[in-house]
Amino acid sequence: MAATDITRITPSGSRLRLGAGEIWRQRELLYFLTLRDIKIRYKQTLIGVAWAVLQPVLTTVIFTLIFSGWARFDTNDIAYPLFAMTGLTLWLFVQNAVSMASNSFVNNTNLVTKVYFPRLIVPLAATLAALFDLIFSIAVLAVLMIYYSAIPSPQILLVPVFMIFAFVLAAAVGTLLSALNVRFRDVKFAVPFFLQVWMIASPVFYPASMISEKWRLIFAINPMVGILEGFRSAIFNKPFDWPLIGVSVISLLLIAAVAVVIFRSMEDDFADVI
C-alpha cells in the first residue's frame, strides 16, 4: 500500500507568536480580503467614496462651531479647524478600523468555517481597508494646511511614525474585539459606546495641555494621547512631549501583546463557536 503524505496543522507553541511568515505566504489572500472590504463598504452608496471626505470635513465643521465659537479651547497659534482636523485624521481611521475589524469574523463566517488560513488575516484585512479613508483624510488635511499657510518643517518626517503607531493600535484593539465577538455577541453592541467614550478620553478636539501636569502621564495610558500629541507636534513643528509619548507607546505595546495572547488562545475554537 502506497504511503500517504499527511499534513498536520497545529497551533504554535507561543501565544505571542504573530505567525508573520505564514501571513506573508498568504499575502495574496490578505490583499483580496482587503480589496473586498473596501468595495463592500461603499457598494450601493449614493455618493460612494465621497463619504471618506465628507466624514472628516463635516465633523471638523461641527467641532469648530462648538469648540471654537463657544468653548474656545486654547490651541496656541494653530487655527482650530486645522487643530481639529489633525486629531480627526488619525481618530477616524482608528474608529473605522476597530469597527470593521470587530465584526470581521462574524461577517466572514462561511470563509472561517470552510477553509484553513491564518486567522489573523481577517481582522488585519479590515484594518488595512480602513487605510483607504485615511488617505483621503490626509489629503483634506494637506489642503487645510495650505489654506492656513501652515509651513511644515523637517520634523514632519516623523509623521509616518505616529501613523504606524495608530495602525498598530487599531489592529490590536480590532483583533482583540474580533476574537471576543466570536464568543460574546454583546461585543457588537458595546463597541459603538466604547468608541464614543474612547474619543472623549482622547485629545481629538481638545489639547492635552488642558490636563494638569499631575495627571498628564496617567492620561497618557490611553495610547491615543501620545499618538495624537506626537502627530500634531510633528506637523506643526512643536516640541515633543517625550514622557507622555513614551507612556503611550509602552501602553500600546502592552495592549498589542494582550490582544495577541487572547486572540491566540481563542482562535482554535473560532470555526466551532462562530
Secondary structure, 3 states (H helix, E strand, C coil): CCCCCCCCCCCCCCCCCCCHHHHHHCHHHHHHHHHHHHHHHHCCCCCHHHHHHHHHHHHHHHHHHHHHHHHCCCCCCCCHHHHHHHHHHHHHHHHHHHHHHHCHHHHCHHHHHHCCCCCCHHHHHHHHHHHHHHHHHHHHHHHHHHHCCCCCCHHHHHHHHHHHHHHHHHHHHHHHHHHHHHHCCCHHHHHHHHHHHHHHCCCCCCCHHHCCHHHHHHHCCCHHHHHHHHHHHHHHCCCCCHHHHHHHHHHHHHHHHHHHHHHHHHHHHHHHHC
